[in-house]
Amino acid sequence: MDFNVKKLASDAGLFFTRAVQYTEEKLGQAEKTELDAHLENLIAKADCTKNWTEKIFRQTEILLQPNPSARIEEFLYEKLDKKMPIRITNAELLGQYMQDAAKEFGPSTPYGSTLITVGEYQKRIGAVEREFIQASALGFLNPLRNFLEGDWRTISKERRLLENFRLDLDSCKARLKKAKQAEAKAALWSEEVEKAEQELRVAQTDFDRQSEVTRLLLEGISSTHVNHLRCLHEFVQAQVAYFAQCAVHMQDLQKELSSANDDTFPNAFVGNPSMSTIVPGSSPQSTTAPPGGSPPSRTSASPGPLDPVVTLKIGEVKPPATGTRKAKVLYDYDAADTSELSLLADELITVYTVPGMDPDWLIGERGNQKGKVPVTYLELLS
C-alpha cells in the first residue's frame, strides 16, 4: 500500500499545531480571533434549531411508536435499506382478540355478537392509525430527519473547517509575532519574518473564504424553518384527519350498539336508566336538589349479590302494577337521554308501568310527550 509520507507528516504537524493553539487559548496564554457578530448570531440560531429539532423529532417518534423495541427494529430496517413488514397496530390486535373470543363464546350470543361488532371497529381504528403514522412519518418525520442527517452534518463539517482555519490563522499570528520580536533583538530583517507573513496571508485568505461558506450555509437555516413550518401544518392536518375518522367510527359503533341493545336487551346494559340502583341516601340525578339534601346521583352499575342496596321511595309508595295514575312532580329532573322525560317541580303528569319494567321507573306522559321517569321524583296520587 502506497503511503504519502510527506502528507502524513504535514497533517500530523497541523494537528499538533492546532492542538497547541487550542490549549493555549483555553489557558489564556494565546490570543483568539473572534468571529463577527453576525456570524456568531447565525451559529447560535443554528445550534438552537438543531437542538430543538432533534428533541421534536425524538418525541414525535415516541408519539407515533411508543414501543422502543419497535423503533430500534425500524431503524435497523432503514439502515439496511430493507422494506419493513407491515406491523399490526394495537387497536387491530385488540379487535382480532375480540373476534377470536366471540368464536369461543358463541357468535350468536349477545356478548359474542357485540364482541364481533366492536372488534371490527377496533380494526378500522387500527387501520386509520396506521395511515396516520405513515402520513406523519412521510410529511413530518422525514424532513426533520433529512435536516439532522443531511443539512446539519454539512453545516457541522464546514464549521469544523472554519474552526481549524481560525486556529491556523492564530498560530500564524503567533509565529509572526515571535519572529518580529526575534528580529528586533537581532536588529536585522530575517527570513523567518517574511515566511511568517506569507503564511499569515494564506491563513487569512483560507479563513475568510471558509467564513463566507459557513455564513451562507447558516443563513439557509431560515429556509429550513419555512420548510419545517410547512411540514408542521401537514402533521396537524394528518392528526385532524386521524381523530375525525376515529370519531366517525366510534359514533357509528355507538349507534350500532344502541340499536342492538334496544332490540336484544332493552334494560340490560350499563348506562341504561332502567339499570340504575338506588343506594341509601341517594336517588336518580336531577338539576334541583331535594329540600335539605344534596342532588341525587345515578349509579352506573347494577348491584352485585353481596352489595347492601335498598330501594328508597318517597313515602314508600309503590307504583301500580297496571293502569294509569296521576302523579305530582316533587323535583326538577333533566332527562339523561331520549328515552326519558324531563320533569318540572309541581307539575302533574300521567304515569303507568309496563310488564317487566324496572320498579324504580315509570312511563310518564305529558300531552304528546312520553318517556321514562324516576319514581323517587314523584308523589303518586290516588
Sequence and secondary structure as in RCSB ss.txt:
>XXXX:A:sequence
MDFNVKKLASDAGLFFTRAVQYTEEKLGQAEKTELDAHLENLIAKADCTKNWTEKIFRQTEILLQPNPSARIEEF
LYEKLDKKMPIRITNAELLGQYMQDAAKEFGPSTPYGSTLITVGEYQKRIGAVEREFIQASALGFLNPLRNFLEG
DWRTISKERRLLENFRLDLDSCKARLKKAKQAEAKAALWSEEVEKAEQELRVAQTDFDRQSEVTRLLLEGISSTH
VNHLRCLHEFVQAQVAYFAQCAVHMQDLQKELSSANDDTFPNAFVGNPSMSTIVPGSSPQSTTAPPGGSPPSRTS
ASPGPLDPVVTLKIGEVKPPATGTRKAKVLYDYDAADTSELSLLADELITVYTVPGMDPDWLIGERGNQKGKVPV
TYLELLS
>XXXX:A:secstr
    HHHHHHHHHHHHHHHHHHHHHHTT S      HHHHHHHHHHHHHHHHHHHHHHHHHHHH   HHHHHHHH
HHHHTT        HHHHHHHHHHHHHHHH TTSHHHHHHHHHHHHHHHHHHHHHHHHHHHIIIIIHHHHHIIII
IHHHHHHHHHHHHHHHHHHHHHHHHHHHHHHHHHHHTS  HHHHHHHHHHHHHHHHHHHHHHHHHHHHHTHHHHH
HHHHHHHHHHHHHHHHHHHHHHHHHHHHHHHHHHHHHHH TT STT GGG    TT  S  SS  TTS      S
S   TT       GGG    SSSEEEEEE S B  SSTTB  B TT EEEEE  TT  TTEEEEEETTEEEEEEG
GGEEE  
